Amino acid sequence: MTLSWDLFIIVFFAVTTGLLSVLGRGKSLSILLGSFMGYVVATELGIMVFDQARRFSHTESFSLFLVKLALFFAIIIVLNAKTELSGKGGDDSSMIINLIYGFLAAGFITTAVLSFLEPGEKANLLASSNILTQIDNFKLIWIVAPIVFLFVADFLK
């Protein structure tokens, strides 16, 4: 079997979905909320942080993509480790609902990371992966679905 981006994405979705289903609704929601906040911060401040870092650095070994990616994950980690958004562990939510939250989080995180890529890099990556192409084609759904599902799941509760 040849390793591919499709295999990597399948494993990422499986691990994220499984992990968040075990962590429970509270932690899953805090990771989703942190992901949305990280996406906004990385998108809006990434260029500014990159420019500042370049001014003070003596190396050109980092890229705008890496700066945005680092900001994105730093926000998720800080919000989930050191704030009241950190959520509590397990809860009495349905395992199915927790699995759906995990799946939606994986889709949103993948969409966010794809959005940080430069257009040429993104085109090359999408050309090598059918799954990433589909995720990118439906990026609006991956951004809106977690919000819609939050209301649906709350109604079903």
C-alpha positions as a printed Julia matrix, in Angstrom:
157×3 Matrix{Float64}:
   0.0    0.0    0.0
   1.34   3.42  -0.94
   1.1    6.16   1.63
  -0.97   9.05   0.38
  -2.67  12.19   1.55
  -5.99  10.36   1.37
  -4.76   7.75   3.85
  -3.42  10.49   6.14
  -6.78  12.3    6.08
  -8.71   9.09   6.79
  -6.47   8.36   9.78
  -6.76  11.98  10.99
 -10.56  11.85  10.79
 -10.65   8.48  12.58
  -8.31   9.56  15.38
 -10.0   12.95  15.9
 -13.49  11.45  15.82
 -12.55   8.68  18.23
 -10.66  10.93  20.62
 -13.37  13.56  20.83
 -16.08  10.94  21.27
 -14.19   9.58  24.28
 -13.53  13.04  25.72
 -17.24  13.86  25.73
 -19.45  16.71  24.66
 -17.95  19.42  26.89
 -14.39  18.9   25.73
 -15.47  18.38  22.11
 -17.34  21.69  22.12
 -14.41  23.52  23.68
 -12.07  22.12  21.02
 -14.52  23.14  18.29
 -14.86  26.63  19.76
 -11.08  26.89  20.11
 -10.74  25.8   16.48
 -13.08  28.55  15.31
 -11.21  31.13  17.41
  -7.84  29.84  16.19
  -9.05  30.05  12.59
 -10.07  33.68  12.99
  -6.86  34.68  14.77
  -4.6   32.86  12.31
  -6.47  34.26   9.31
  -6.55  37.84  10.57
  -3.21  38.1   12.39
  -1.09  35.55  10.56
   0.39  37.98   8.05
   1.16  40.54  10.74
   2.88  37.96  12.96
   4.78  36.6    9.94
   6.01  40.08   8.99
   7.11  40.82  12.57
   8.86  37.48  12.89
  10.68  38.05   9.61
  11.91  41.43  10.81
  13.48  39.91  13.91
  14.69  36.65  12.41
  17.99  35.98  10.73
  16.64  33.0    8.83
  14.11  32.51   6.08
  13.28  28.96   7.14
   9.66  29.59   8.04
   6.65  30.36   5.89
   3.36  32.16   6.25
   1.64  28.77   6.27
   3.71  27.59   9.24
   3.07  30.81  11.15
  -0.7   30.55  10.59
  -0.66  26.85  11.48
   1.27  27.55  14.69
  -1.13  30.35  15.67
  -4.13  28.12  14.93
  -2.95  25.23  17.11
  -1.54  27.53  19.82
  -4.96  29.16  20.24
  -6.68  25.75  20.42
  -4.2   24.46  23.0
  -4.18  27.58  25.18
  -7.97  27.92  25.19
  -8.43  24.27  26.08
  -5.71  24.11  28.7
  -5.83  27.38  30.59
  -9.27  28.97  30.36
 -12.81  28.33  31.48
 -13.47  27.06  27.97
 -11.46  23.97  28.81
 -14.69  22.08  29.39
 -15.1   19.07  31.57
 -14.31  15.53  30.57
 -16.89  12.84  30.02
 -20.6   13.55  30.29
 -23.93  11.92  29.68
 -24.18  12.82  25.99
 -24.96  10.17  23.45
 -21.91   8.46  21.96
 -23.39   9.11  18.49
 -23.57  12.85  19.16
 -19.99  12.83  20.43
 -18.86  10.95  17.31
 -20.57  13.55  15.11
 -18.89  16.4   17.01
 -15.53  14.68  16.51
 -16.15  14.15  12.8
 -17.22  17.78  12.31
 -14.18  19.01  14.25
 -11.87  16.96  12.02
 -13.54  18.42   8.92
 -13.33  21.96  10.21
  -9.67  21.63  11.24
  -8.82  20.18   7.82
 -10.67  23.03   6.1
  -8.85  25.61   8.24
  -5.42  24.14   7.51
  -6.19  24.04   3.77
  -7.18  27.71   3.88
  -3.75  28.66   5.26
  -1.93  27.25   2.22
  -0.72  29.46  -0.6
  -2.82  28.96  -3.77
  -0.08  27.09  -5.65
   0.69  24.77  -2.74
  -3.0   24.16  -2.2
  -3.54  23.29  -5.88
  -0.66  20.78  -5.77
  -2.01  19.17  -2.61
  -5.57  18.98  -3.94
  -4.3   17.41  -7.17
  -2.81  14.56  -5.14
  -5.84  13.84  -2.94
  -9.44  13.13  -3.88
 -10.6   13.42  -0.27
  -8.96  16.81   0.27
 -10.5   18.01  -3.0
 -13.96  17.05  -1.75
 -13.33  18.65   1.65
 -12.24  21.85  -0.08
 -15.21  21.78  -2.47
 -17.58  21.68   0.5
 -15.66  24.01   2.83
 -18.71  26.12   3.59
 -20.48  23.03   4.91
 -17.5   22.15   7.13
 -17.55  25.68   8.55
 -21.33  25.93   9.12
 -22.2   22.32  10.01
 -20.69  22.38  13.53
 -22.74  25.46  14.39
 -25.95  23.97  12.98
 -25.31  20.64  14.7
 -24.81  22.42  18.03
 -28.41  23.64  17.83
 -29.74  20.32  16.56
 -27.96  18.33  19.28
 -29.17  20.73  21.96
 -32.73  20.35  20.68
 -32.45  16.54  20.72
 -31.05  16.51  24.25
